[in-house]
């Protein structure tokens, strides 16, 4: 049974990663097409080619290692003849749009997945539905209907943002701004730590609304389409912010091994989420996997925008330098930079895989 569970986790993880890669590369693909660039190959996976099919001018291939993928664009380097359909023949803004399209598609996918989950479930708003007795919220005089507006100067749009800020604050006092009847009121309080949820709490029940397509629960209003889109967008931005901060900690060697992981960790997280959902129902298991996919999609988008040569963000950085210099970078210099970035990324992947393996033992 344990072997079956591991195999299920691997298969589900590969499906999730495959979908994220296809969506990412489709972003590059469709914008390149719109800009008149010839996409020679659309590949899912890396390494040796397993199978492929030529459709029109593009070869679609599946490769051995199911981690990553790429769009091979005609004339992407100085090697060979540069034609009107080459990547390098396009304007710097067109090339930048092609590079940015992959991460943007991952962000859009995250929003769509979160919207689907919210529409079929519920959304939580940072608005006071009830104040708990003996809580910090009661001590400072919070009232039903109050909207959490800012914490420590950061604008709050969804309840998840509030929870993330308080967790990062580590139980220290917070500056709380409340919106009440169109007016802003400022307070200071110290959140209480909950052993049960392992989070810091202000001491109020937030406003929960039924999803658009969810079964109606008596006593709860149904969220509008606008409220659901609003929640989905800011939930995605929250994942982006947390991921960017986490990656910055990883690349500056300030993060502990428990804060990051590679393919093995992804398989474990997906498997654990799926098994936890199955204890309730198959639909709950699917919802858990979709949630993980949304988070991973936002993570992939952020990672690819980091200004590291070899990633989309690195290519965008080189294009920004080209704009500032008003002339292309020396091809040899650019190739060395991109190769150095590739070596760094390979080394980082080995490091993350090693960390994953050490967690097991």
C-alpha angles and dihedrals in degrees: 000000000000091000090050090050092051092048090048091051092050094048094047091046092051090050091050093047090045092054092048092049093047091050091047095049091043087062091057091041099052096043091046088053091049090051091052097251118146110238103208097185138011106199132186111199131010136259127029118018113249099182139342143182130203112225113177110315095335129081114216113205142179115211135202103254109057094209114100133345141206148213111229106214122201112252094006089149134033090258114109131006118329111222134176088268095052121113092233092053092065126089118272090248092054091050090048091051090052092051094046094047095078097057091040090056089052090053091049091049090052090053092048093049093047090047090053092050092046094046090053095042129016145289128230118217126199091242125117113250095168137354118231119232116254093011130131087250091059092045093058093042105252112176136206109274095030113139120217100234107171138000117199088344095306116124113240118215102159135022092248090063090055092051093048093051094049092048091052089047089061099219095307118140114280134210105235125196117195127195112216125167091342093307128108118229123190126215139165122218142157113237119230119238116235115211089194097057097020090228137110115254134200091201110253138106110245123224112268122195130191117250119254094253099026125113107272117252117206113247095026126097121228117248117241123236089254092052090049093049090046091052093045093050095049092042088057091048089050091054089047092051094047092046093049091049091047094049090048088055091048096049091047090049093241097117125091118234089252090065097063142029146173136222094313092053090047091053090049094048093047092046094047092048092049093048092046090052093048090060085070105028143315090258090055089052091052091048091052091052091047089052091052089047090054092051092046091048091055089045092052091050092051094044092052092051093056107114094246118132108248093039126085089254090056091052090048090051091053090050090051088052088051090053092050093046091043089222136071120270118255105276093227092050092048091049091052091049092049092046091050090051091050091052090049092051093048090050091048091051091052090049092050092047090050090051090050092052093047090054089060094052 
